[in-house]
Amino acid sequence: MTQAKRTWWSRLCEGSYRASTRRLVREIETEAPQVYSEILQDLETPLESAFERELAQHLDHGGYRAFVPAETLLPAMRQRFGLDEVRVAEPGLASRLRGTCNACPVAGHCWRALRHGAEVDECRGFCPNAEALEREQLAC
């Protein structure tokens, strides 16, 4: 009987935590956009895994009013491909890269992968800018 109580209690607690984490992410974005932006811009500080997962899912569903993916994710992605800022500063290329990054359908996946040190091979599999970055890398 004690085991059964623990099981339903654990499920209830986990479900409540998941629901509150999702709500917390939305509330931070809405009520504290600067804090939300700062959390997303920081690719180094460890986060609790469920909170990090919710942030990533929220980003993948367009939840980044106070966050510009190209300002945080593109520089990190560019570094993964071994490119310095000057190399991709040509106005037309820079504009295309930023536009693609800001419209990325997997911004959350990218954010989480970069936080966990994804290497170039992994990034090629999801980044819509990978082909352009790779062309620039080969042109070096």
N, C-alpha and C positions, 0 to 999 in steps of 0.2 A: 504494500500500500504506500509506503514512504517513497519508493522508487517511482510509482505512478504519479504521486503528487509532485515530485521533483520534475518529472518529465513535462507535465502540463504547465507547471509554474515556469520552467525554463523556456518553454515555447512561448508563453505569454510575455515573459520578460524580453525575449529576443524580438518578438513581433512588435512590442511597444517601442523598443529601442530603435528598430529599423524605421518604424513610422515616425518617430520623433526626430531621427537623424535626417530623414528626407525633409521634414518640415523645417528643421533647424537650418539646413542649407538654403532653402527658399527664403526664410526669414532674414538670414544674414544678407543675402543678395538684395532683398528689398529694403530692409531697415538699416543696414550698415554697409552700403555699397563699397565704401573705401576699405573696410576691413575685408570684405569678400575679395576685392581686387588684390589686396596685399597677400592674402592667403594663396590666391592663384598665381601671383607673380613669384612667389617663393618656391622654387623647385628643389630646395635643399632640406628644409625643416621637416622632420618626420611628422606624420599625422596618424591618428588612430585609423586603422584600416577601413572600418565601416564608413567613417566620415569621409575619408579620401575617396572611397568607391562611390559614395553618393555625390560628391562634388564632380567626379568624372562623368557620372551618368547625367547629371544636371547640365554639364557643358555639352555633352553629346546631343542633348535635346534643346540646344540653343540658349541655355541659361548663362549668358555672359554679357549682360547689359553694362556692367561696371568693369569689364575685362576685355582687352583687345588681344586676341591670340597672337597676332603678328608681333606684338611688342615683347612678349615673353617666350612664346614657343618658337617663333622663327629664328631668333638669334641662337637658341640652344640647338635647334635642328641644323642650322647652318654650321655650327661648330662640329656637330656629329659628322658632317660631310667634309670637314677639314677646310672650310672656307672662311676667310676673314671678312669683316664688314665691307672693306674696300672692294673686294672681289665681286660682291653682289650689289654694289651701290649704283650701277648704271641705272638711270631713271626708269626706263621701260621695264627692265628686269625686276628692279626693286618693287615697282608698283604691281607687277603681275604676281610676284611672290607674296606680297602683303595681301593682295586681294584674295588669292587662293587660300592663304592661311586664315584670314578673317572669315571666310565662308566655309571653312572646313567642316564636313559632317562628322568627323571623328576627333574634334578638338579635345574632348575629355579623355579619349583613349591616348591621344598624343601626350597630353599633359601628364597623365599617369605614367606612361612609358618613359618620358623624359625624367620624371621624378625618380624612377627606378633604374636609371642609367642605361636605357636602351641603346644598343649599338646600331651602326649604320644598316646592317643587314636586316634587323628587325624594323627599323624606320622605313626602309624601302617598301615594306609590305603594307603600310597604311598611309603614308604621307602623300597627299596629292601634289606636293612640290618636289618629291624625290627625284623625278626624272629631270626637272630643270636644275636642281642642285647637283645632280650627278653630271649633267652636261658641263656645268661650270667647273666642277672638280676635275673633269677630264681635260678641260681647256687650260688648266693651270700649267 
